[in-house]
Amino acid sequence: MGSTHSPLHTVHEIVEEAKRLPTAKRRSLTNVVDVDSLNVMDVEPIDANHEINAALLRGEVEREGLLPHLDLLRESSFVFQPQFGLDELPREPGLILVRGPRQFGKSTWLEGALRKTIQEFGPGTGLYLNGDHLRDDRHLSDMLRDLATLYPPQAPFRRLFIDEITAVDGWAKGLKRALDQGLLRKVLVVTTGSKATDLRRGTERLPGRKGKLSRTHYLFLPVSFSEFARVCGSALGEALLPAYLLSGGSPVACGELARNRRIPEWIIETARDWVLGECAASGRQRHSLVAVMENLHRHGGSPLGQTKLAREAGLANNTVAAGYLDMLADLLSVGISLPWDASRRIELPRKPGKSPFVNLLVAVAWAPEALRSPSDFGALSPARQGIWIEWLAAQEIYRRRALAGEPEPERLPFWQSKEHELDFVLSPTEYIEVKRGPASPIEFAWFARTFPAAKLTVVCQTPFVTDRMHGITIQDFLHAPSPVKRGP
C-alpha cells in the first residue's frame, strides 16, 4: 500500500526535514518511499502544516495538491480578480489582518499571494499555517516560534501566511505572545479570518504590535459589478444585474450563476451555517436569529427600532435586539443605518434606524421567497424588488468605503423628515435616493430648498441631470469607478 505523505527527494531529506520542522502531533515516518510501515524511525512528524512548509522551503509551489484552492481555480471557467485595497503586499515587516465572509475567496487569495512570494523571492521566503490545524493559542505561539527559525538566512523577504487564524481559540493571545517575544520582528505576517466578530475584537487587543505599515486592517470585499460583467457578461446577457444581486458578489456564487443561472443549495446552506455558527458561538439562540432575519426582510427599507424588533422577534428587550444587530454587522452582513440630523451633522442613535443587508448572499440565504435564479427575482413584486435594489446600493456603498479604508464602512446613515426621506447620506453635502422605477427631478424640487449646498444622486430607471441632481441607473451606479467619499 502506498504512503499517504508526499515523497521527498531522499530518505535523508525525510529525516532532516522532519527534524527541522515544528510538530503538533507525533507520527512515524518510514525509511522506504511508498511503504506504510517498515523499520519505523523515531523522528518528528510532518502534519498538514509541516508538509506544505517542507515544500515551500524547496520552492515547490506548483506541486499539485499543495495549494488546493489554486488547483480548483485553474479548473474554473469564471475567474475573478479580487479588489480590497491590497493589490501588492508591502515589503516591510509587520502584521496584516484580512477579514471577510465565507465563500468570498480569502483562502484562494492567500494561496496566490504565497505562491507569488516564492516565485518572486525564492524558496523559503514564504511559510504557511492553517488555523484549522492548530489546537489553541499556545499551539499557535509554539508554531510561530519554530517557523521563525526556518527562513533561509539569505532570504530577501520573510513572510508568514496564516489562513483562518480565527479558528484558533485565543488566537490574539498566541499572536501577541510571539510578537512580544520579538520572534516575528523581521517577518510580514498576513492573516485571514471568517469569524469577523472575533477578528475585529482581536485586532483591538494588539495595539502597537502591527509594525509601521501604513495600513494593517482590510476587509475582503465582494466582486465588483464591473468585474462580474467583465467575466460573466457574455454568459448572462440581460440576466446580469439580477444574477449579480443574488450572488452578493461571492465568487463561488457568481460562477454558479454564470454557469447554471442558479445558486445551488450547498452555497445557501454554507452561508446560513456560517451565520448560525457565529450565533451559537456568541451564546445566542438559533430561533431568535431566525426571527430577527424574518423581521429584517419584512420591514425592508423602513426604519425598525430595537424595541419594536425585540417585541416582534420575541426577544427579551431592546438590548438583546441590539446584540443581534451588532453581531450581524460584525459579520459584515448588515449595515448600521441611523437617522441623520443635517443641522447638527450627527447620527441619532436613539431613534429607530435601518439595518440594510450589505452581504446580499446572506440576505438570499434568509429570504422568505427562496430566491435562487434571476427569473425568481423577476417574479417578485415591484415593491419587493425595490427593497432588494436599495440593499444592492447599500452593498456597493459599503464596498467602496471599505476599499477606501474607512474604519466603519458599515455605517450608512439615512435622512428623514415628516414629508420626505433619502436612503443614504454619504456626507453632509452628498445624498442618495434609490428608486426601482422611473424618477423625475420635479419629484425632488424640495431638495434644493432643504439642502442649499448639497447634491443628490437618484438611482432610477430614467437618467437625468440638473445643477444639483443627477439621475442614474443602478447599472451605471454600480459601474462608477470612483470610491464613495468619506462618511459623515
C-alpha positions in Angstrom: 0.0 0.0 0.0 1.4 3.5 -0.9 2.3 6.1 1.6 -0.1 8.9 2.3 2.6 11.6 2.6 4.1 13.2 -0.4 7.5 11.6 -1.2 10.6 13.8 -0.6 13.7 13.5 -2.6 15.7 11.1 -0.4 15.3 9.3 2.8 17.9 11.6 4.3 15.7 14.6 3.3 12.7 13.0 5.0 14.6 12.7 8.3 16.2 16.2 8.1 13.0 17.9 7.1 11.1 16.2 9.9 13.8 17.2 12.4 13.8 20.8 11.4 10.1 21.4 11.3 7.9 22.0 14.4 5.4 19.4 15.4 1.8 19.3 16.6 1.3 15.5 16.7 3.6 12.5 16.8 3.6 10.5 13.6 6.1 7.9 12.3 7.9 8.0 9.0 9.2 5.0 7.1 12.7 4.9 5.7 11.4 3.5 2.4 9.4 5.5 0.0 5.8 4.2 -0.8 5.7 1.9 2.2 3.4 2.4 5.1 5.4 0.9 7.9 8.9 -0.6 7.7 11.8 -0.1 10.1 10.0 2.8 11.7 12.2 5.6 12.8 11.5 7.9 15.8 11.5 11.4 14.1 9.4 14.4 14.3 6.2 14.1 12.2 5.1 16.1 9.3 1.4 17.2 9.7 -0.6 19.2 7.2 1.2 22.5 8.1 4.6 20.8 8.1 4.1 19.2 4.7 3.3 22.4 2.9 6.2 24.2 4.6 8.7 21.5 3.6 7.6 22.1 0.0 7.8 25.8 0.4 11.4 25.6 1.7 12.2 23.8 -1.6 10.2 26.2 -3.7 7.7 23.6 -4.9 4.7 25.9 -5.3 3.4 24.3 -8.5 3.1 20.8 -7.0 -0.5 19.5 -7.4 -2.4 19.4 -4.1 0.0 21.7 -2.3 -2.3 24.8 -2.7 -5.7 23.2 -3.2 -7.7 26.4 -3.7 -5.4 27.4 -6.6 -5.9 23.9 -8.0 -9.7 24.5 -8.1 -9.2 28.0 -9.5 -7.4 26.5 -12.5 -10.4 24.3 -13.3 -12.9 27.2 -13.1 -14.3 28.9 -16.3 -15.0 32.1 -14.3 -12.1 33.6 -12.5 -12.4 37.0 -10.8 -9.7 39.4 -9.7 -10.2 40.3 -6.0 -10.1 44.0 -5.1 -10.0 45.0 -1.5 -7.2 47.6 -1.3 -4.2 45.3 -1.0 -3.0 45.0 -4.6 0.6 44.4 -3.6 2.0 43.1 -0.2 4.3 45.5 1.5 8.0 44.6 1.7 8.4 45.8 5.3 7.7 43.5 8.3 4.5 44.0 10.2 1.1 42.5 10.7 -1.8 42.5 8.2 -5.3 41.2 9.1 -7.8 40.4 6.4 -11.3 39.5 7.5 -14.4 38.7 5.5 -17.3 36.4 5.0 -17.2 32.7 4.0 -17.2 31.9 0.3 -15.6 35.2 -0.8 -12.2 33.9 -1.8 -9.9 34.8 1.1 -8.1 31.4 1.1 -7.7 31.4 -2.7 -6.2 34.9 -2.5 -3.9 33.9 0.4 -2.5 30.9 -1.5 -2.0 33.1 -4.6 0.0 35.7 -2.5 2.0 32.8 -1.0 2.9 31.3 -4.4 3.8 34.8 -5.8 6.1 35.4 -2.9 8.0 32.1 -3.5 8.1 32.7 -7.3 9.5 36.3 -6.9 11.8 36.0 -4.0 12.8 32.4 -3.8 12.3 29.2 -1.8 11.5 29.7 1.9 10.6 33.3 1.7 7.0 32.5 2.4 5.8 30.0 5.0 2.2 28.9 5.9 -0.1 28.0 8.7 -3.7 26.8 8.6 -5.6 27.8 11.8 -7.9 24.8 11.3 -4.9 22.6 12.2 -4.0 24.4 15.4 -5.4 23.5 18.8 -5.2 26.7 20.8 -3.2 29.9 21.4 -0.2 28.0 23.0 0.0 25.8 19.9 -0.1 28.8 17.7 2.7 30.6 19.5 4.8 27.5 19.6 4.4 27.1 15.8 5.2 30.7 15.3 8.4 30.3 17.4 9.5 27.3 15.4 8.7 28.6 11.9 10.6 31.9 12.7 13.8 29.8 12.7 13.2 28.2 9.3 13.7 31.2 6.9 16.9 30.9 4.8 19.5 33.5 6.1 19.8 34.9 2.5 16.0 35.4 2.1 15.5 39.0 0.9 12.0 39.0 2.5 10.3 36.9 5.1 6.5 36.4 5.0 4.2 34.1 7.0 0.7 33.5 5.8 -1.9 32.3 8.3 -5.2 31.2 6.9 -8.3 31.2 9.1 -6.4 32.4 12.2 -9.8 32.9 14.0 -10.3 29.2 14.0 -7.7 29.1 16.8 -9.2 29.6 20.3 -7.5 32.6 21.8 -5.6 33.4 18.6 -4.9 37.1 19.6 -3.2 36.0 22.8 -1.0 33.5 20.9 0.0 36.0 18.3 0.6 38.7 20.9 2.9 36.3 22.8 5.0 35.7 19.7 5.2 39.4 18.8 6.1 40.4 22.3 9.0 37.9 22.2 10.4 39.6 19.1 10.1 36.3 17.1 8.5 38.0 14.1 10.2 41.4 14.0 11.7 40.6 10.6 8.6 38.9 9.2 5.5 40.2 7.4 2.6 38.2 8.9 -0.5 38.0 6.7 -3.6 36.6 8.3 -7.2 35.9 7.2 -10.3 35.1 9.2 -14.0 34.4 8.7 -15.0 34.8 12.3 -15.4 38.5 11.8 -16.6 39.3 15.3 -13.5 37.7 16.8 -11.1 39.2 14.3 -12.5 42.7 14.8 -12.2 42.4 18.6 -8.9 40.6 18.4 -7.2 43.4 16.4 -8.2 45.8 19.2 -6.1 43.7 21.6 -2.9 44.1 19.6 -2.1 47.9 20.0 1.4 48.8 18.9 2.2 45.4 17.6 1.3 45.7 14.0 4.6 47.3 12.8 4.9 50.5 10.9 2.8 49.7 7.9 0.5 52.5 6.6 -2.5 50.1 6.8 -2.9 46.8 8.6 -6.6 46.0 8.5 -8.5 45.0 5.4 -12.0 43.8 4.6 -12.2 41.1 1.9 -14.9 42.6 -0.4 -17.5 41.3 -2.9 -16.6 41.0 -6.5 -17.4 44.4 -8.1 -20.2 44.6 -10.7 -17.7 45.8 -13.3 -15.6 42.7 -12.7 -18.6 40.4 -12.7 -19.7 42.0 -16.0 -16.2 41.5 -17.5 -16.1 37.8 -16.6 -19.8 36.8 -16.9 -21.4 39.4 -19.1 -21.5 37.2 -22.3 -22.8 34.2 -20.4 -25.7 36.0 -18.6 -26.8 38.8 -21.0 -29.9 40.6 -19.7 -29.8 38.4 -16.5 -26.5 40.0 -15.5 -27.9 42.5 -12.9 -30.3 40.1 -11.1 -27.6 37.4 -11.1 -25.1 39.8 -9.5 -27.7 40.9 -6.9 -28.4 37.3 -5.9 -24.7 36.4 -5.7 -23.9 39.1 -3.3 -20.5 39.3 -5.0 -19.4 35.9 -3.7 -17.1 34.5 -6.4 -18.4 30.9 -6.0 -22.0 32.1 -6.3 -21.1 34.3 -9.2 -19.5 31.4 -11.0 -22.5 29.1 -10.4 -25.0 31.7 -11.6 -23.0 32.3 -14.7 -22.7 28.5 -15.4 -26.2 27.4 -14.5 -28.2 30.6 -13.9 -29.0 29.2 -10.4 -27.5 29.2 -6.9 -27.1 25.6 -5.7 -28.4 24.8 -2.3 -25.0 24.0 -0.9 -23.9 27.6 -1.3 -27.1 28.8 0.5 -26.5 26.2 3.3 -22.9 27.3 3.7 -23.9 30.9 4.1 -26.6 30.0 6.6 -24.4 27.7 8.6 -21.7 30.3 8.8 -24.1 32.8 10.4 -25.7 30.2 12.6 -22.3 29.0 13.8 -21.3 32.6 14.7 -24.6 33.0 16.5 -24.1 29.8 18.6 -20.5 30.7 19.3 -21.7 34.0 20.8 -24.2 32.3 23.1 -27.3 33.5 21.1 -30.3 31.4 20.2 -31.0 30.0 16.7 -34.7 30.6 16.8 -34.1 34.2 17.9 -31.7 34.8 15.0 -34.3 33.3 12.6 -36.9 35.8 14.0 -34.5 38.7 13.6 -33.8 37.8 10.0 -37.6 37.5 9.3 -38.1 41.0 10.6 -35.3 42.5 8.6 -36.8 41.1 5.5 -40.4 42.1 6.5 -39.6 45.7 7.2 -37.1 46.0 4.3 -36.1 49.6 3.8 -38.2 51.1 6.6 -36.8 52.1 10.0 -37.1 49.4 12.7 -36.4 50.4 16.2 -34.8 48.0 18.6 -37.8 48.0 20.9 -40.1 47.1 18.0 -37.6 44.4 16.8 -37.5 42.9 20.3 -41.2 42.8 20.5 -41.9 41.3 17.1 -39.0 38.9 17.2 -39.9 37.7 20.8 -36.6 38.9 22.3 -36.3 39.8 26.0 -35.6 43.5 25.4 -34.0 46.1 23.1 -30.5 45.4 24.4 -30.8 41.8 23.2 -32.1 43.0 19.9 -29.1 45.4 19.6 -26.8 42.5 20.3 -28.1 40.5 17.3 -27.8 43.5 15.0 -24.3 44.2 16.2 -23.3 40.6 15.6 -24.7 40.7 12.0 -22.8 44.0 11.5 -19.6 42.4 12.8 -20.2 39.5 10.3 -20.2 42.1 7.5 -23.8 41.1 6.7 -25.9 44.1 7.6 -25.2 47.8 7.8 -25.9 50.3 10.6 -28.2 53.0 9.2 -29.1 55.6 11.8 -31.1 58.8 11.2 -29.0 61.8 10.2 -29.5 65.2 11.8 -28.5 67.6 9.0 -28.5 70.7 11.1 -26.1 69.2 13.7 -24.4 66.9 11.3 -24.6 63.9 13.6 -26.3 60.5 13.6 -29.2 59.9 16.1 -28.7 56.5 17.8 -31.8 56.8 20.0 -34.2 57.0 17.1 -35.3 53.9 15.0 -32.8 53.0 12.4 -32.5 50.7 9.4 -30.4 47.5 9.0 -29.8 47.1 5.3 -28.1 44.0 4.1 -24.6 44.6 2.8 -24.0 40.9 2.0 -26.8 40.0 -0.3 -25.8 36.3 -0.4 -26.7 36.3 3.3 -29.9 38.1 2.5 -30.7 35.5 -0.1 -29.9 32.7 2.3 -32.5 34.0 4.8 -35.1 35.4 2.2 -38.7 34.1 2.6 -39.0 33.9 -1.2 -36.3 31.3 -1.6 -34.6 33.2 -4.4 -32.3 31.0 -6.5 -32.3 32.4 -10.0 -32.7 35.6 -12.0 -36.2 34.5 -13.0 -37.1 34.1 -9.3 -36.1 37.8 -8.8 -38.1 38.8 -11.8 -41.2 37.2 -10.3 -41.1 39.5 -7.2 -43.5 42.3 -6.8 -42.2 45.8 -7.8 -42.1 46.9 -4.2 -40.1 43.9 -3.1 -37.7 44.3 -6.0 -37.3 47.9 -4.9 -36.1 46.8 -1.4 -33.5 44.5 -2.9 -32.2 47.2 -5.2 -31.9 49.5 -2.2 -29.9 46.8 -0.4 -27.7 46.4 -3.6 -26.9 50.1 -3.4 -26.1 49.7 0.3 -23.7 46.8 -0.5 -22.0 48.9 -3.2 -21.6 52.0 -0.9 -20.2 49.7 1.8 -17.8 48.0 -0.7 -16.4 51.4 -1.9 -16.0 52.7 1.6 -14.2 49.6 2.8 -12.0 49.8 -0.3 -11.1 53.4 0.6 -10.0 52.2 4.1 -13.0 53.6 6.0 -12.8 52.4 9.6 -16.5 51.8 9.8 -17.8 51.3 6.3 -21.0 49.6 7.5 -22.3 53.0 8.9 -24.8 54.1 6.3 -27.0 56.9 7.7 -30.2 58.0 6.1 -32.2 61.3 6.3 -35.9 61.6 7.0 -38.4 64.4 7.7 -42.2 64.3 8.1 -42.6 64.6 4.3 -39.5 63.2 2.7 -36.8 60.5 3.1 -33.4 60.0 1.4 -31.9 56.5 1.6 -28.2 57.3 2.2 -26.1 60.2 3.5 -22.6 60.0 2.0 -21.5 63.3 3.5 -23.2 66.5 4.7 -23.3 67.6 1.1 -24.0 64.4 -0.8 -27.1 62.3 -0.6 -28.5 59.2 -2.5 -32.1 58.1 -3.1 -32.8 54.7 -4.6 -35.9 54.0 -6.7 -36.8 50.9 -8.6 -38.8 52.7 -11.3 -38.6 56.0 -13.2 -38.0 59.3 -11.4 -38.1 63.0 -12.4 -36.2 66.0 -11.0 -39.6 67.5 -10.3 -40.2 64.9 -7.6 -37.1 66.3 -5.8 -37.7 70.0 -6.3 -37.8 70.3 -2.5 -34.2 69.0 -2.2 -32.5 72.3 -3.2 -34.6 74.3 -0.7 -33.9 71.8 2.1 -30.2 71.4 1.4 -28.9 74.6 -0.3 -25.3 73.4 -0.6 -25.8 69.7 -1.2 -26.1 67.4 -4.2 -28.4 64.4 -4.8 -27.9 61.2 -6.8 -31.1 59.4 -7.7 -30.7 55.8 -8.7 -33.6 55.1 -11.0 -34.6 53.9 -14.5 -34.8 57.3 -16.1 -31.4 59.2 -16.1 -31.4 63.0 -15.8 -29.0 65.8 -14.9 -29.6 69.2 -13.3 -27.3 71.6 -11.5 -27.9 69.9 -8.1 -29.3 66.5 -9.0 -28.2 63.5 -11.0 -30.4 60.6 -12.1 -28.5 57.4 -12.8 -29.4 53.7 -13.5 -28.4 51.1 -10.9 -26.1 49.6 -13.5 -24.3 52.8 -14.1 -24.2 53.4 -10.3 -22.5 50.0 -9.8 -20.1 50.7 -12.7 -19.0 54.1 -11.2 -15.2 53.8 -10.8 -14.5 56.4 -8.1 -14.8 55.5 -4.4 -17.5 57.0 -2.3 -16.3 59.9 -0.2 -15.6 59.5 3.5 -18.7 59.2 5.5 -20.4 61.8 7.7 
